[in-house]
Amino acid sequence: MKLSMTNIPSLPLLLLWTILSPLSGFLMAQDVEVKARLGNDAILIGDQTTLTLEAIVPSSCRIVWPVVGDTLIRQVEVVKKSAVDTVRLEEPAGGLKLTQQLIITSFDSGYFAIPPFLFMVQMPGATDYQVGETEAMLLQVDNPQVNLADDIKDIKGPLKAPVTFAEIWPWLLAGILIAGAVFLYFYYLRRRKKEQPLVTFRRRPAQPPHLIALDELEKLKTKKLWQSGKVKQYHSELTGIIRAYISARFGVHAVEMVTHEILESMEKTPVNPSTRSKLKEMLELADLVKFAKENPLPDEQERSMSHAFDVVMESAHAGESIPEETNDRQTIPIGEDQKTV
């Protein structure tokens, strides 16, 4: 519907003209069109409907949009207002289409007249504003239909809110703990009935004595004790490693024996004489350092470490039988020659 436009010189005169002039419906500009329409002109008390404000204007004009408060009239409230949306129209008409959505409601029954909305437009090249006025609208608000012949019904209870994870996780955790406790109780009874320990730890296989000794010797070597003047500590730790190795490898209580007792015990082992000679030299030098305060030369210090490594490596498999290689080779005659495979 094309709506009226008229020329006004200023805003105060606009207000005066709006109140007094009954001729605001005259068509003054064919390029401007303003509309207001209800989505539904009949609602129940408390229901909502949409009121759409729309203006079609030239692209280069200026427009002052009507200001809408919290109410249109005393009985009609504005629940929500959208922003003014602008769409550029296609040629040949061109121009702009501006739209705003109002959500309105009423809590009184009856017929309510919604007054016209005023739009102020300044056309290109003009100094004055023109005013466009929408048509008044009628909103019907009805009471809900109630059948008085029906029985009185109970008030509906409140709706149940959905259960959230924050509400159920304590119960879930309690259920898991109770289930775990029951499982452990029956597991304990079962192990006890079989006379088995409640927890069984898997032991790591022990390393062979010679690997333990070689590792300890390497650590002692990196300490550089005799180089820093700790000669007695160096020989004490060196002989301690060898004594522990002999005890573990041959079952000799070398840790509690003196040097000559260790040497006598080693004569009963399958260790070769050369290895026993190195062991003797190392132990006797250590006795001189510990009891006679001997200060060996650097090459003697190094030789004691070398003898310790030799004693361990040369006696690690002493007396153990080494399986002989089976002779699976077969000679196959090939012509005049023979080939061994």
C-alpha positions in Angstrom: 0.0 0.0 0.0 1.5 3.4 -1.0 1.3 5.8 1.9 1.2 9.6 2.1 4.1 12.0 2.3 4.0 15.8 2.9 6.6 18.5 3.3 7.4 19.9 6.7 10.0 22.6 7.6 11.2 21.3 11.0 10.7 18.8 13.8 8.6 21.1 16.1 6.3 21.8 13.2 6.2 18.0 12.5 4.8 17.4 16.0 2.2 20.2 15.6 1.3 18.9 12.2 0.9 15.4 13.5 -1.6 16.5 16.2 -3.6 19.0 14.3 -3.5 18.1 10.6 -6.3 15.7 9.4 -4.7 15.7 5.9 -1.7 13.5 6.7 -3.0 10.9 4.3 -2.3 12.8 1.1 0.3 11.3 -1.3 3.3 13.6 -1.6 6.1 11.4 -3.0 5.6 8.4 -5.2 9.2 7.0 -4.4 8.6 6.5 -0.7 6.4 3.8 0.8 5.9 2.9 4.5 3.9 0.0 5.9 3.0 -1.6 9.3 1.3 -5.0 9.5 0.4 -7.5 12.2 1.3 -11.1 11.8 -1.9 -12.0 13.6 -4.6 -9.5 14.5 -6.4 -11.8 16.9 -4.6 -13.4 19.9 -5.4 -14.8 23.3 -4.4 -13.0 26.5 -0.7 -13.4 27.1 0.0 -14.7 23.6 2.5 -12.9 21.3 2.3 -11.7 17.7 4.7 -10.0 15.3 4.3 -6.4 14.2 6.5 -5.5 11.1 7.6 -2.0 10.2 8.7 -1.5 6.6 9.9 1.4 4.5 10.9 1.5 0.8 13.0 4.6 0.0 15.5 5.9 -2.6 19.1 4.8 -2.0 20.5 8.3 -1.4 17.8 9.6 0.9 17.9 10.1 4.7 15.3 8.5 6.9 14.4 8.9 10.6 13.0 5.6 12.0 10.1 5.8 14.4 11.1 5.3 18.1 9.3 2.4 19.8 9.2 2.2 23.6 8.2 -0.6 25.9 4.5 -0.1 25.0 2.6 0.9 21.9 -0.4 1.8 24.0 -1.2 1.1 27.6 -2.7 -2.3 26.9 -0.2 -3.5 24.3 3.4 -4.2 25.4 6.6 -4.6 23.3 8.4 -7.8 24.3 11.3 -7.6 21.9 12.6 -5.4 19.1 14.9 -6.4 16.3 17.5 -4.2 14.7 16.5 -2.4 11.5 17.5 -4.7 8.5 18.4 -3.1 5.2 18.1 -4.8 1.8 19.0 -3.2 -1.5 16.3 -3.7 -4.1 17.1 -4.8 -7.7 16.8 -2.6 -10.7 14.8 -1.0 -12.3 13.0 0.2 -9.2 16.2 0.2 -7.1 16.2 1.8 -3.7 16.4 0.4 -0.2 14.0 -1.8 1.8 14.2 -1.3 5.6 12.5 -3.7 8.0 12.1 -4.0 11.8 10.3 -6.8 13.7 8.4 -6.1 17.0 7.1 -8.9 19.2 4.0 -7.6 21.0 1.6 -9.0 23.6 -1.4 -7.9 25.8 -2.7 -9.0 29.1 -6.1 -7.3 28.7 -9.0 -8.5 26.6 -10.7 -6.3 24.1 -10.1 -4.5 20.8 -7.1 -2.1 20.9 -6.3 0.4 18.2 -2.5 0.6 17.4 -1.8 4.2 16.3 0.0 5.0 13.0 3.8 5.0 12.9 5.6 8.2 11.6 8.6 8.1 9.3 10.7 11.2 8.5 12.4 11.2 5.1 14.7 13.7 3.5 14.8 13.3 -0.3 18.0 13.8 -2.3 18.7 17.5 -2.8 15.9 18.6 -0.4 16.5 20.6 2.7 13.2 19.7 4.4 12.0 16.4 5.8 8.8 14.7 4.6 6.7 12.5 6.8 5.1 9.2 6.0 2.4 7.7 8.1 1.2 4.1 8.3 -2.4 3.1 8.7 -3.8 2.5 12.2 -4.3 -1.2 13.1 -6.8 -3.0 15.3 -5.6 -5.8 17.6 -8.2 -8.2 19.0 -7.3 -9.9 22.4 -9.7 -12.6 23.5 -10.1 -14.5 26.8 -9.5 -18.3 26.6 -12.7 -20.3 26.2 -13.6 -22.1 29.4 -16.3 -24.7 29.6 -17.9 -24.2 32.9 -19.8 -27.5 32.6 -16.6 -29.5 32.9 -15.3 -30.8 36.2 -12.6 -28.7 38.0 -9.2 -30.2 37.2 -6.1 -30.2 39.4 -3.4 -27.7 38.7 -0.6 -29.3 36.7 2.6 -29.9 38.5 5.9 -28.2 37.6 7.8 -29.6 34.7 10.7 -31.8 35.5 14.1 -30.4 34.5 16.4 -32.8 32.7 18.9 -34.6 34.9 22.5 -33.3 34.5 25.8 -35.1 34.9 26.6 -33.0 37.9 23.7 -34.5 39.7 24.4 -38.1 38.9 28.2 -38.3 39.1 28.2 -38.6 43.0 25.8 -41.6 42.7 27.9 -43.1 39.9 31.1 -42.7 41.8 29.5 -44.3 44.9 28.3 -47.3 42.8 31.8 -47.8 41.4 33.3 -47.7 44.9 30.7 -50.2 46.3 31.2 -52.6 43.3 35.0 -52.4 43.8 34.7 -53.1 47.5 32.5 -56.2 46.8 35.0 -57.5 44.2 37.9 -57.0 46.6 36.1 -58.8 49.4 35.3 -61.9 47.3 38.8 -61.8 45.8 40.3 -61.8 49.3 38.1 -64.8 50.4 39.1 -66.7 47.3 42.8 -66.1 47.8 42.5 -66.9 51.5 40.8 -70.2 50.7 43.6 -71.2 48.4 46.2 -70.0 51.0 47.6 -67.6 48.4 48.9 -64.1 49.1 46.6 -61.3 48.3 49.1 -59.6 46.0 51.8 -61.4 44.1 54.8 -59.4 42.9 56.7 -60.7 40.0 60.4 -60.6 40.8 62.9 -59.5 38.2 65.4 -62.2 37.3 68.7 -61.6 39.2 71.7 -60.6 37.1 74.6 -63.0 36.9 77.3 -62.2 39.5 79.9 -61.3 36.9 77.6 -58.7 35.2 77.0 -57.1 38.6 80.7 -57.0 39.4 81.7 -55.6 36.0 79.0 -52.8 36.4 80.3 -52.0 39.9 83.9 -51.9 38.6 83.0 -49.5 35.9 81.3 -47.2 38.4 84.4 -47.3 40.7 86.6 -46.5 37.7 84.6 -43.3 36.9 85.0 -42.1 40.5 88.7 -41.5 40.0 89.4 -42.0 43.8 93.1 -42.7 43.8 93.7 -39.8 41.3 92.1 -37.5 43.9 94.2 -38.8 46.8 91.7 -41.3 48.2 93.9 -44.3 47.8 92.8 -46.3 50.8 89.1 -45.9 49.8 89.9 -46.9 46.3 91.5 -50.2 47.3 88.8 -50.9 49.9 86.0 -50.6 47.4 87.9 -52.5 44.7 88.5 -55.5 46.9 85.0 -55.2 48.3 83.6 -55.7 44.8 85.8 -58.7 44.1 85.0 -60.3 47.5 81.3 -60.0 46.9 81.7 -61.5 43.4 83.6 -64.5 44.7 81.0 -65.1 47.3 78.2 -65.0 44.8 80.0 -66.9 42.1 81.7 -69.7 44.0 79.8 -69.8 47.3 82.9 -68.8 49.3 82.4 -66.5 52.2 85.1 -64.2 50.9 83.6 -61.1 52.5 84.5 -62.4 56.0 87.9 -63.9 55.0 91.4 -62.4 55.1 93.5 -62.6 52.0 95.3 -65.9 52.5 91.9 -67.6 53.4 90.4 -66.3 50.1 93.4 -67.6 48.1 93.3 -71.0 49.8 89.6 -71.3 49.0 90.1 -70.3 45.4 92.6 -73.2 44.9 89.6 -75.5 45.3 87.7 -73.8 42.4 88.2 -74.4 38.6 89.8 -70.9 38.2 93.1 -71.2 36.4 96.4 -70.3 38.1 97.0 -67.2 36.1 93.7 -65.7 37.3 94.5 -66.7 40.9 97.9 -65.0 40.6 96.2 -61.7 39.5 93.8 -62.0 42.4 96.7 -62.5 44.8 98.6 -59.5 43.5 95.6 -57.2 43.8 94.6 -58.4 47.3 98.1 -58.1 48.7 98.6 -54.6 47.3 95.3 -53.6 48.9 96.5 -55.0 52.3 99.7 -53.0 52.1 97.7 -49.8 51.4 95.2 -50.5 54.2 97.5 -51.8 56.9 101.0 -50.5 56.0 99.9 -47.2 54.5 101.6 -48.0 51.2 101.2 -45.4 48.5 101.4 -47.4 45.2 102.7 -45.9 42.0 100.1 -44.8 39.3 100.8 -47.9 37.1 100.3 -50.1 40.2 96.9 -48.5 40.8 95.8 -49.0 37.2 97.1 -52.6 37.3 95.0 -53.5 40.3 91.9 -52.3 38.4 92.9 -54.3 35.3 93.5 -57.4 37.5 90.0 -57.0 39.0 88.4 -57.0 35.5 90.5 -60.0 34.5 89.5 -62.0 37.6 85.8 -61.4 36.9 85.9 -62.1 33.2 88.2 -65.1 33.3 86.4 -66.8 36.1 82.8 -66.0 35.1 82.3 -69.3 33.3 85.1 -71.3 34.9 84.1 -75.0 35.3 81.0 -74.6 33.1 80.6 -77.1 30.3 80.4 -75.6 26.8 78.3 -77.7 24.4 80.3 -79.0 21.4 79.2 -78.1 17.9 77.4 -80.9 16.1 79.0 -82.0 12.9 76.1 -81.8 10.4 78.2 -81.3 7.4 77.7 -83.8 4.5 80.0 -84.4 1.5 78.2 -84.8 -1.8 80.2 -86.0 -4.8 79.9 -83.7 -7.9 81.6 -85.2 -10.8 85.2 -85.8 -10.0 85.2 -83.2 -7.2 83.5 -83.2 -3.9 81.5 -80.4 -2.3 81.1 -80.0 1.4 77.8 -78.5 2.7 
